[in-house]
Amino acid sequence: MTDVSLPLSIAADHPAYAGHFPGRPILPGAVLLDEALHALAAQQGCEAAVGQIKSAKFPSPVQPGQPLCLNYAATAPGVFRFAVLAGGRLAASGVMTFAATGQGAETA
């Protein structure tokens, strides 16, 4: 399967930059993964709550205002490898999974 590309939008004045790190702000990896998870869930027509990040690597930082792009491809049903590019360079990569909705334990 071929990669799909989606732009990610994280404002340059996002509050996470303020304390991470003063004088040389970078985006925390948790914020980057959260944005990627929500974007991929929306594309798959499911809620981010059914998604899991199985693995992630952060080879380079994201600085305020850098253009971001999420590339992903399915490797199995509900399993996606992903890469986030920041200004054309790899900022994060890994694997996300999405559980099938409507299945699982029944409630009384």
N, CA, C and O atoms as a MOPAC input file, in Angstrom:
PM7 MOZYME 1SCF
protein

 N      0.84000 1    -1.17800 1     0.00000 1
 C      0.00000 1     0.00000 1     0.00000 1
 C      0.88800 1     1.24600 1     0.00000 1
 O      1.95700 1     1.25600 1     0.61000 1
 N      0.44700 1     2.26100 1    -0.67000 1
 C      1.22400 1     3.49300 1    -0.75700 1
 C      0.94500 1     4.39000 1     0.44000 1
 O     -0.09100 1     4.28600 1     1.09600 1
 N      1.89200 1     5.26400 1     0.70000 1
 C      1.75600 1     6.21500 1     1.79100 1
 C      0.69300 1     7.26000 1     1.47500 1
 O      0.51700 1     7.66500 1     0.32600 1
 N     -0.00300 1     7.68300 1     2.51000 1
 C     -0.93300 1     8.79200 1     2.44900 1
 C     -0.29400 1     9.92500 1     3.23200 1
 O      0.31400 1     9.69000 1     4.27600 1
 N     -0.42300 1    11.15600 1     2.73900 1
 C      0.16000 1    12.31700 1     3.41500 1
 C     -0.93100 1    13.26300 1     3.87300 1
 O     -1.87200 1    13.55400 1     3.13400 1
 N     -0.79400 1    13.73800 1     5.10400 1
 C     -1.72200 1    14.71000 1     5.67800 1
 C     -0.92500 1    15.83300 1     6.32400 1
 O      0.06200 1    15.56900 1     7.01000 1
 N     -1.32900 1    17.07000 1     6.12100 1
 C     -0.66200 1    18.14500 1     6.86100 1
 C     -1.11600 1    18.10700 1     8.32100 1
 O     -2.27800 1    17.81800 1     8.60700 1
 N     -0.20800 1    18.39500 1     9.22800 1
 C     -0.54600 1    18.55100 1    10.64100 1
 C     -0.36900 1    20.02300 1    10.97900 1
 O      0.54800 1    20.67600 1    10.48200 1
 N     -1.23500 1    20.53200 1    11.81400 1
 C     -1.15900 1    21.94500 1    12.16800 1
 C     -1.03500 1    22.08600 1    13.67800 1
 O     -1.96800 1    21.78700 1    14.42300 1
 N      0.12500 1    22.54300 1    14.11400 1
 C      0.36400 1    22.83700 1    15.52200 1
 C      0.84300 1    24.28100 1    15.57300 1
 O      1.88700 1    24.62200 1    15.01700 1
 N      0.07300 1    25.11900 1    16.24400 1
 C      0.36700 1    26.54800 1    16.27800 1
 C      1.74800 1    26.81800 1    16.87300 1
 O      2.17000 1    26.15000 1    17.81800 1
 N      2.43400 1    27.79100 1    16.31600 1
 C      3.76400 1    28.17000 1    16.80500 1
 C      3.71300 1    28.65900 1    18.24600 1
 O      4.72300 1    28.62600 1    18.94900 1
 N      2.53200 1    29.11800 1    18.69300 1
 C      2.40200 1    29.58100 1    20.07700 1
 C      1.69700 1    28.55200 1    20.96700 1
 O      1.14200 1    28.90800 1    22.00700 1
 N      1.71900 1    27.27600 1    20.55900 1
 C      1.11900 1    26.21000 1    21.37000 1
 C      1.72600 1    26.27300 1    22.77100 1
 O      2.94000 1    26.43300 1    22.90300 1
 N      0.90600 1    26.15100 1    23.82200 1
 C      1.41000 1    26.26700 1    25.19500 1
 C      2.52000 1    25.27300 1    25.55300 1
 O      3.31700 1    25.54000 1    26.45200 1
 N      2.58000 1    24.15100 1    24.87400 1
 C      3.60600 1    23.14900 1    25.19200 1
 C      5.01400 1    23.66300 1    24.91300 1
 O      5.97300 1    23.20300 1    25.53400 1
 N      5.15100 1    24.61000 1    23.98700 1
 C      6.47300 1    25.15100 1    23.67900 1
 C      7.02500 1    25.99000 1    24.83400 1
 O      8.23900 1    26.06000 1    25.02500 1
 N      6.13700 1    26.62300 1    25.60000 1
 C      6.55600 1    27.58900 1    26.61500 1
 C      7.56200 1    27.03300 1    27.62500 1
 O      8.53000 1    27.71200 1    27.96800 1
 N      7.34900 1    25.83300 1    28.09500 1
 C      8.24700 1    25.29600 1    29.11100 1
 C      9.17300 1    24.21700 1    28.61100 1
 O      9.83200 1    23.55000 1    29.40800 1
 N      9.23700 1    24.03200 1    27.31700 1
 C      9.99000 1    22.89100 1    26.77000 1
 C     10.89700 1    23.35100 1    25.64700 1
 O     10.53600 1    22.98200 1    24.53000 1
 N     11.82000 1    23.96300 1    25.70000 1
 C     12.74800 1    24.41300 1    26.70500 1
 C     12.91200 1    25.91200 1    26.57300 1
 O     13.05500 1    26.40300 1    25.45300 1
 N     12.89800 1    26.66400 1    27.66800 1
 C     13.02000 1    28.11900 1    27.59000 1
 C     14.27000 1    28.54400 1    26.81800 1
 O     15.37100 1    28.05500 1    27.06900 1
 N     14.07300 1    29.45700 1    25.88400 1
 C     15.18200 1    29.94200 1    25.06900 1
 C     15.42800 1    29.13300 1    23.81100 1
 O     16.00000 1    29.64900 1    22.85000 1
 N     15.01400 1    27.88900 1    23.79500 1
 C     15.16300 1    27.02500 1    22.61400 1
 C     13.99800 1    26.02900 1    22.58400 1
 O     14.18700 1    24.83500 1    22.81700 1
 N     12.79800 1    26.53300 1    22.29400 1
 C     11.60600 1    25.67500 1    22.38700 1
 C     11.56000 1    24.56800 1    21.34000 1
 O     11.89400 1    24.76900 1    20.17200 1
 N     11.13300 1    23.38900 1    21.80200 1
 C     10.84400 1    22.26200 1    20.90900 1
 C      9.51500 1    21.65800 1    21.35200 1
 O      9.12000 1    21.77000 1    22.51300 1
 N      8.84600 1    21.02500 1    20.41900 1
 C      7.55300 1    20.41500 1    20.70400 1
 C      7.75900 1    19.08900 1    21.44300 1
 O      8.50700 1    18.23400 1    20.96900 1
 N      7.10800 1    18.90800 1    22.59200 1
 C      7.20500 1    17.61400 1    23.27300 1
 C      6.68400 1    16.48700 1    22.37800 1
 O      5.70300 1    16.66400 1    21.65500 1
 N      7.33500 1    15.35200 1    22.43000 1
 C      6.93100 1    14.20500 1    21.62000 1
 C      5.50100 1    13.77400 1    21.87900 1
 O      4.81400 1    13.33300 1    20.95800 1
 N      5.03500 1    13.89600 1    23.12700 1
 C      3.66000 1    13.49800 1    23.44600 1
 C      2.64500 1    14.34000 1    22.68200 1
 O      1.61700 1    13.82200 1    22.24500 1
 N      2.92000 1    15.63000 1    22.51600 1
 C      2.01100 1    16.50500 1    21.76800 1
 C      2.01000 1    16.11900 1    20.29000 1
 O      0.95900 1    16.06800 1    19.65000 1
 N      3.19400 1    15.84800 1    19.76300 1
 C      3.30700 1    15.45300 1    18.35500 1
 C      2.56400 1    14.14600 1    18.09600 1
 O      1.84200 1    14.03000 1    17.10600 1
 N      2.73600 1    13.16100 1    18.97800 1
 C      2.04000 1    11.88400 1    18.81200 1
 C      0.53100 1    12.04400 1    18.95500 1
 O     -0.22700 1    11.40300 1    18.22800 1
 N      0.08900 1    12.88400 1    19.87600 1
 C     -1.33900 1    13.11700 1    20.05300 1
 C     -1.95700 1    13.69700 1    18.78000 1
 O     -3.02100 1    13.25500 1    18.34500 1
 N     -1.29300 1    14.67800 1    18.18900 1
 C     -1.78900 1    15.27300 1    16.93500 1
 C     -1.83500 1    14.22500 1    15.82200 1
 O     -2.81400 1    14.14700 1    15.08100 1
 N     -0.78300 1    13.42700 1    15.70900 1
 C     -0.73300 1    12.40200 1    14.66100 1
 C     -1.82000 1    11.35000 1    14.87600 1
 O     -2.47500 1    10.93300 1    13.92000 1
 N     -2.01600 1    10.91900 1    16.12000 1
 C     -3.03800 1     9.92100 1    16.43700 1
 C     -4.43600 1    10.44000 1    16.09300 1
 O     -5.23700 1     9.71900 1    15.49700 1
 N     -4.72600 1    11.68200 1    16.46600 1
 C     -6.04600 1    12.25600 1    16.16000 1
 C     -6.25100 1    12.41600 1    14.65500 1
 O     -7.34200 1    12.15000 1    14.15000 1
 N     -5.23100 1    12.84200 1    13.94600 1
 C     -5.35500 1    13.01400 1    12.48900 1
 C     -5.60100 1    11.67400 1    11.80500 1
 O     -6.45800 1    11.57600 1    10.92600 1
 N     -4.86100 1    10.64900 1    12.19700 1
 C     -5.02500 1     9.33000 1    11.58200 1
 C     -6.38000 1     8.72700 1    11.94200 1
 O     -7.03100 1     8.11600 1    11.09400 1
 N     -6.80600 1     8.89300 1    13.18600 1
 C     -8.12400 1     8.38400 1    13.59700 1
 C     -9.22400 1     9.03900 1    12.77400 1
 O    -10.14300 1     8.36100 1    12.31700 1
 N     -9.13800 1    10.34900 1    12.58200 1
 C    -10.15100 1    11.04900 1    11.78600 1
 C    -10.17700 1    10.52200 1    10.35500 1
 O    -11.25300 1    10.36400 1     9.77900 1
 N     -9.02100 1    10.25000 1     9.77900 1
 C     -8.95600 1     9.71800 1     8.41900 1
 C     -9.54600 1     8.31300 1     8.33000 1
 O    -10.08600 1     7.92100 1     7.29500 1
 N     -9.43900 1     7.56300 1     9.41900 1
 C     -9.95400 1     6.19500 1     9.42900 1
 C    -11.41300 1     6.12400 1     9.87500 1
 O    -12.00800 1     5.04600 1     9.88800 1
 N    -11.99000 1     7.27300 1    10.24000 1
 C    -13.38800 1     7.31000 1    10.64900 1
 C    -13.63500 1     6.69900 1    12.00700 1
 O    -14.70200 1     6.13700 1    12.25300 1
 N    -12.65800 1     6.80000 1    12.89400 1
 C    -12.84900 1     6.27100 1    14.23500 1
 C    -12.39000 1     7.30800 1    15.26300 1
 O    -11.82600 1     8.34500 1    14.91200 1
 N    -12.63800 1     7.01300 1    16.50300 1
 C    -12.24500 1     7.92700 1    17.56700 1
 C    -10.81500 1     7.62500 1    17.99700 1
 O    -10.37800 1     6.47500 1    17.98900 1
 N    -10.10000 1     8.67200 1    18.36800 1
 C     -8.70900 1     8.50400 1    18.79800 1
 C     -8.61700 1     7.60900 1    20.03100 1
 O     -7.58400 1     6.98400 1    20.27000 1
 N     -9.69300 1     7.54400 1    20.81600 1
 C     -9.68300 1     6.73100 1    22.03400 1
 C     -9.47500 1     5.24300 1    21.74700 1
 O     -9.04500 1     4.50600 1    22.63400 1
 N     -9.76800 1     4.79300 1    20.53600 1
 C     -9.56100 1     3.38000 1    20.20300 1
 C     -8.17100 1     3.15100 1    19.60200 1
 O     -7.84600 1     2.04000 1    19.18400 1
 N     -7.35600 1     4.20600 1    19.56000 1
 C     -6.01800 1     4.09400 1    18.99500 1
 C     -4.95900 1     3.87500 1    20.05600 1
 O     -5.10800 1     4.28600 1    21.20700 1
 N     -3.89400 1     3.22500 1    19.64600 1
 C     -2.74000 1     3.01100 1    20.51800 1
 C     -1.47700 1     3.26300 1    19.72300 1
 O     -1.39800 1     2.94900 1    18.53500 1
 N     -0.50000 1     3.83100 1    20.38900 1
 C      0.81700 1     3.99800 1    19.78700 1
 C      1.65900 1     2.82100 1    20.27100 1
 O      1.99000 1     2.72300 1    21.45300 1
 N      1.99700 1     1.93800 1    19.34800 1
 C      2.73900 1     0.72500 1    19.69500 1
 C      4.23500 1     0.97200 1    19.80100 1
 O      4.91800 1     0.34300 1    20.60900 1
 N      4.74600 1     1.89700 1    18.97800 1
 C      6.16300 1     2.25000 1    19.04900 1
 C      6.33700 1     3.64700 1    18.47900 1
 O      5.56400 1     4.08400 1    17.62600 1
 N      7.36200 1     4.34300 1    18.95900 1
 C      7.65200 1     5.68800 1    18.45300 1
 C      9.12100 1     6.00900 1    18.66900 1
 O      9.71600 1     5.64900 1    19.68500 1
 N      9.68300 1     6.69000 1    17.69600 1
 C     11.06100 1     7.19400 1    17.77100 1
 C     11.02200 1     8.66300 1    17.37800 1
 O     10.18400 1     9.08000 1    16.57900 1
 N     11.92800 1     9.43700 1    17.94100 1
 C     12.00000 1    10.87100 1    17.68600 1
 C     13.41500 1    11.24600 1    17.26900 1
 O     14.20300 1    11.68300 1    18.10800 1
 N     13.75500 1    11.08600 1    15.99600 1
 C     15.13000 1    11.34700 1    15.55800 1
 C     15.53000 1    12.82200 1    15.51100 1
 O     16.72100 1    13.13000 1    15.54100 1
 N     14.55800 1    13.74200 1    15.43700 1
 C     14.91400 1    15.16600 1    15.41800 1
 C     13.77000 1    15.99400 1    15.99000 1
 O     12.61400 1    15.57600 1    15.92200 1
 N     14.07600 1    17.16900 1    16.55700 1
 C     13.05900 1    17.98200 1    17.21700 1
 C     12.20000 1    18.77700 1    16.24500 1
 O     12.56600 1    19.00300 1    15.09200 1
 N     11.03700 1    19.19500 1    16.75600 1
 C     10.13000 1    20.08000 1    16.02100 1
 C     10.18100 1    21.43500 1    16.71400 1
 O      9.93800 1    21.54400 1    17.91600 1
 N     10.49900 1    22.45600 1    15.94200 1
 C     10.57200 1    23.81200 1    16.47000 1
 C      9.31900 1    24.57800 1    16.07600 1
 O      8.65000 1    24.21700 1    15.10800 1
 N      8.99300 1    25.64300 1    16.82500 1
 C      7.77700 1    26.41300 1    16.52300 1
 C      7.73400 1    26.88400 1    15.07400 1
 O      8.72900 1    27.36800 1    14.53300 1
 N      6.56800 1    26.73500 1    14.46000 1
 C      6.34900 1    27.22800 1    13.11700 1
 C      6.78800 1    26.32000 1    11.98900 1
 O      6.56300 1    26.64700 1    10.82300 1
 N      7.40800 1    25.19000 1    12.29600 1
 C      7.82600 1    24.28900 1    11.22300 1
 C      6.61500 1    23.61500 1    10.59500 1
 O      5.71600 1    23.16900 1    11.30800 1
 N      6.58100 1    23.53500 1     9.26100 1
 C      5.48200 1    22.80400 1     8.61900 1
 C      5.61300 1    21.31000 1     8.92400 1
 O      6.70200 1    20.73900 1     8.86000 1
 N      4.48300 1    20.69700 1     9.25500 1
 C      4.46700 1    19.27700 1     9.62400 1
 C      3.60300 1    18.49100 1     8.66000 1
 O      2.57000 1    18.97100 1     8.19300 1
 N      4.04200 1    17.26600 1     8.36900 1
 C      3.30400 1    16.38000 1     7.47800 1
 C      3.32000 1    14.97600 1     8.07100 1
 O      4.37600 1    14.45900 1     8.43600 1
 N      2.14900 1    14.36600 1     8.16300 1
 C      2.01600 1    12.98600 1     8.61400 1
 C      1.91700 1    12.09400 1     7.38900 1
 O      1.02200 1    12.27800 1     6.56300 1
 N      2.81000 1    11.14100 1     7.25900 1
 C      2.74100 1    10.11500 1     6.21700 1
 C      2.42400 1     8.79600 1     6.90900 1
 O      2.99300 1     8.47900 1     7.95300 1
 N      1.51000 1     8.03100 1     6.31600 1
 C      1.18500 1     6.74400 1     6.92400 1
 C      0.77800 1     5.73900 1     5.85300 1
 O      0.39600 1     6.10000 1     4.74000 1
 N      0.87300 1     4.47700 1     6.22600 1
 C      0.42800 1     3.38700 1     5.35600 1
 C     -0.02600 1     2.22900 1     6.23300 1
 O      0.56800 1     1.95600 1     7.27500 1
 N     -1.08300 1     1.55100 1     5.80100 1
 C     -1.56600 1     0.37400 1     6.51800 1
 C     -0.61800 1    -0.79000 1     6.26400 1
 O     -0.17700 1    -1.01200 1     5.13700 1
 N     -0.30900 1    -1.53000 1     7.32400 1
 C      0.51400 1    -2.72900 1     7.18300 1
 C     -0.30200 1    -3.98900 1     7.44500 1
 O      0.11100 1    -5.09100 1     7.08500 1
 N     -1.46300 1    -3.82000 1     8.07200 1
 C     -2.42200 1    -4.89300 1     8.35100 1
 C     -3.72300 1    -4.18500 1     8.72400 1
 O     -3.70400 1    -2.97700 1     8.96100 1
 N     -4.84400 1    -4.88700 1     8.78500 1
 C     -6.08300 1    -4.22300 1     9.18000 1
 C     -5.94100 1    -3.54300 1    10.54700 1
 O     -5.64500 1    -4.19700 1    11.54700 1
 N     -6.15300 1    -2.23400 1    10.57300 1
 C     -6.07000 1    -1.47800 1    11.81800 1
 C     -4.67000 1    -1.15600 1    12.29600 1
 O     -4.50500 1    -0.60400 1    13.38400 1
 N     -3.65400 1    -1.48700 1    11.50900 1
 C     -2.25700 1    -1.25000 1    11.89300 1
 C     -1.61500 1    -0.34200 1    10.85600 1
 O     -1.70900 1    -0.59500 1     9.65500 1
 N     -0.95700 1     0.72100 1    11.32700 1
 C     -0.37500 1     1.71300 1    10.43400 1
 C      1.04000 1     2.06800 1    10.86300 1
 O      1.29900 1     2.30800 1    12.04300 1
 N      1.94500 1     2.10000 1     9.91000 1
 C      3.25200 1     2.68100 1    10.18900 1
 C      3.13100 1     4.15200 1     9.82800 1
 O      2.42100 1     4.51100 1     8.88800 1
 N      3.82800 1     5.00600 1    10.57700 1
 C      3.70600 1     6.43200 1    10.33400 1
 C      5.06500 1     7.11600 1    10.42900 1
 O      6.00800 1     6.60600 1    11.03400 1
 N      5.12600 1     8.28300 1     9.81100 1
 C      6.28700 1     9.15900 1     9.91000 1
 C      5.77400 1    10.58900 1     9.92300 1
 O      4.88600 1    10.94300 1     9.14700 1
 N      6.32900 1    11.40500 1    10.80100 1
 C      6.00100 1    12.82300 1    10.82400 1
 C      7.24200 1    13.57300 1    10.36300 1
 O      8.32600 1    13.42800 1    10.92900 1
 N      7.05700 1    14.37800 1     9.32300 1
 C      8.14800 1    15.18500 1     8.79300 1
 C      7.96800 1    16.61600 1     9.26900 1
 O      6.86200 1    17.15400 1     9.25600 1
 N      9.06600 1    17.22200 1     9.68800 1
 C      9.07700 1    18.62400 1    10.12200 1
 C     10.01800 1    19.36700 1     9.19200 1
 O     11.23300 1    19.17900 1     9.24600 1
 N      9.46200 1    20.20300 1     8.34900 1
 C     10.29200 1    20.91400 1     7.39300 1
 C     11.03700 1    19.96800 1     6.46800 1
 O     12.14500 1    20.27000 1     6.02600 1
 N     10.43000 1    18.81700 1     6.17300 1
 C     11.02600 1    17.85100 1     5.26500 1
 C     11.96200 1    16.84700 1     5.92000 1
 O     12.45200 1    15.93800 1     5.25000 1
 N     12.22400 1    16.99300 1     7.22200 1
 C     13.11500 1    16.05200 1     7.90800 1
 C     12.30800 1    15.20300 1     8.87400 1
 O     11.30900 1    15.66000 1     9.42800 1
 N     12.74300 1    13.96500 1     9.07600 1
 C     12.01800 1    13.02600 1     9.93500 1
 C     12.07900 1    13.48200 1    11.38800 1
 O     13.16000 1    13.60600 1    11.96300 1
 N     10.90500 1    13.73200 1    11.98200 1
 C     10.81100 1    14.14300 1    13.37600 1
 C     10.32400 1    13.00400 1    14.27200 1
 O     10.71200 1    12.91800 1    15.43700 1
 N      9.47400 1    12.12900 1    13.72700 1
 C      8.94600 1    11.00500 1    14.50600 1
 C      8.53200 1     9.89500 1    13.55400 1
 O      8.17200 1    10.14200 1    12.40300 1
 N      8.59100 1     8.67200 1    14.05600 1
 C      8.11500 1     7.52900 1    13.28100 1
 C      7.69900 1     6.43900 1    14.24800 1
 O      8.08800 1     6.44400 1    15.41600 1
 N      6.90300 1     5.50500 1    13.74600 1
 C      6.47700 1     4.41100 1    14.59500 1
 C      5.30000 1     3.66000 1    14.02100 1
 O      5.07500 1     3.64000 1    12.81100 1
 N      4.54600 1     3.03600 1    14.93000 1
 C      3.39500 1     2.21100 1    14.56000 1
 C      2.22000 1     2.57900 1    15.45600 1
 O      2.36500 1     2.69800 1    16.67300 1
 N      1.04900 1     2.75700 1    14.83600 1
 C     -0.21100 1     2.99500 1    15.55000 1
 C     -1.18500 1     1.89300 1    15.18200 1
 O     -1.16100 1     1.36600 1    14.07000 1
 N     -2.05200 1     1.54800 1    16.14400 1
 C     -3.10000 1     0.57300 1    15.88200 1
 C     -4.43900 1     1.15400 1    16.31900 1
 O     -4.50800 1     2.00900 1    17.20200 1
 N     -5.49600 1     0.67200 1    15.68300 1
 C     -6.84800 1     1.08100 1    16.02800 1
 C     -7.68900 1    -0.15800 1    16.21900 1
 O     -7.79400 1    -0.99400 1    15.32100 1
 N     -8.29700 1    -0.27900 1    17.41000 1
 C     -9.15700 1    -1.42400 1    17.71200 1
 C    -10.46300 1    -1.28600 1    16.95000 1
 O    -10.94300 1    -0.18000 1    16.70300 1
 N    -11.02400 1    -2.41400 1    16.58400 1
 C    -12.33400 1    -2.40800 1    15.92600 1
 C    -13.38200 1    -1.94700 1    16.92700 1
 O    -13.40800 1    -2.41000 1    18.06700 1
 N    -14.24100 1    -1.03800 1    16.50000 1
 C    -15.31100 1    -0.58800 1    17.40100 1
 C    -16.47900 1    -1.53700 1    17.30800 1
 O    -16.66300 1    -2.23200 1    16.30900 1
 N    -17.26400 1    -1.55400 1    18.36100 1
 C    -18.44400 1    -2.42500 1    18.38700 1
 C    -18.12700 1    -3.82800 1    18.83300 1
 O    -19.00300 1    -4.69300 1    18.83000 1
 N    -16.88200 1    -4.07300 1    19.21900 1
 C    -16.50500 1    -5.38800 1    19.71600 1
 C    -15.97400 1    -5.23300 1    21.11400 1
 O    -15.56400 1    -4.13800 1    21.49800 1
 N    -15.96800 1    -6.29300 1    21.88500 1
 C    -15.40100 1    -6.24000 1    23.21900 1
 C    -16.41500 1    -6.67300 1    24.25000 1
 O    -17.43800 1    -7.27500 1    23.92300 1
 N    -16.12200 1    -6.36100 1    25.50600 1
 C    -16.97300 1    -6.80100 1    26.60400 1
 C    -18.31600 1    -6.10100 1    26.55800 1
 O    -18.39700 1    -4.91600 1    26.23400 1
 N    -19.34800 1    -6.82200 1    26.87600 1
 C    -20.67700 1    -6.24300 1    26.94100 1
 C    -20.91300 1    -5.70500 1    28.34000 1
 O    -20.38200 1    -6.23000 1    29.31800 1
 N    -21.72200 1    -4.64500 1    28.42700 1
 C    -22.05000 1    -4.09800 1    29.73200 1
 C    -23.44800 1    -4.53700 1    30.12700 1
 O    -24.29500 1    -4.80300 1    29.27400 1
 N    -23.67600 1    -4.60900 1    31.41800 1
 C    -24.99300 1    -5.04700 1    31.92500 1
 C    -25.95200 1    -3.90600 1    32.00400 1
 O    -27.10000 1    -4.09100 1    32.40700 1

